[in-house]
């Protein structure tokens, strides 16, 4: 988010704490607002927020848990460590809708079927949460984000009076399947998300856990029931289309990962074939291959053991992006190789054989786009295991 825009919204969010003491009139409304996806990766899943409107008190506020600032100190370092701080910002709804109108993203509002004390409870909770000392929270893209906040707030206020219905939802999906449904499979964003996520993402999500995605917040609230005087009623009493735009798709590149990896794989296999025919070894290819896979492996190793990302542990992408390769890259620059290196190559081949077993067993689903790369790695490692000692 643009730093100036973030500061502007932050200043707008600083209302007098006396607002929490105001009593909403009988005309007050609490709404769930859902936005369609944008073109950037971080916008690809849409957005959710809460609106409180009262024409008598002349307030129309949005409570937005999705505020972050790329320019905050150490943002990228904190992101890598999993220390992602997001904020709740409260500001006039007119600024919120204007930003989505500018970006041409659809916007839908679901007015909740609440009694007066319940409306007031939402208002009090949000006003208290919007105070500067309470507004920050530890963001998790799957378990604590702008969408899950709405689910959790609603459950905390309505307690057992609200029932979310899963009759119209495809069941037994994993977090990875849910995520991959939202963005194109052959995009760098999808590749990156699947690369850094381990087996946690391949666990089946419960129905309520589906609501880390704004689409499922929208559909779950739409089908939910609330008990009013022990009588079941629809939780959403009215739905309004605030902005009607064609749904955007995440930006795609002509140079997609599958295309790039396929070209690189074919090029690498061709060089390996030439090496085989001439009984030699292209050192530059081996250095680039081992250094790159090793470097990726170091990043994945760091995320697994030294970050707090909830989905980073148990990531078997390390089987092909093997961190020690970064050292072996320099060993391979030498003309004559130590004998133990042949066993190292056989170990790497074994790792590659394990990958489809884990994939078929659904222990971890790997990015589809790396299939050409895995084929090339197998061919190159096999060649090196047979020839490296003699070269």
Secondary structure as UniProt FT lines:
FT   HELIX           3..13
FT   HELIX           17..21
FT   TURN            26..27
FT   STRAND          29..35
FT   HELIX           41..43
FT   TURN            44..45
FT   STRAND          47..54
FT   TURN            55..58
FT   STRAND          59..67
FT   TURN            70..71
FT   TURN            73..74
FT   HELIX           75..81
FT   STRAND          85..92
FT   HELIX           93..103
FT   STRAND          107..112
FT   HELIX           116..129
FT   TURN            132..134
FT   STRAND          136..138
FT   TURN            141..143
FT   HELIX           146..158
FT   HELIX           159..161
FT   STRAND          162..163
FT   TURN            167..168
FT   HELIX           175..182
FT   TURN            185..186
FT   HELIX           188..196
FT   HELIX           199..202
FT   HELIX           208..212
FT   HELIX           214..223
FT   STRAND          225..228
FT   TURN            229..230
FT   STRAND          231..234
FT   STRAND          236..243
FT   HELIX           257..278
FT   HELIX           283..306
FT   TURN            310..312
FT   HELIX           316..319
FT   TURN            323..324
FT   HELIX           325..331
FT   TURN            332..333
FT   HELIX           340..360
FT   TURN            361..362
FT   HELIX           368..370
FT   HELIX           371..387
FT   HELIX           388..390
//
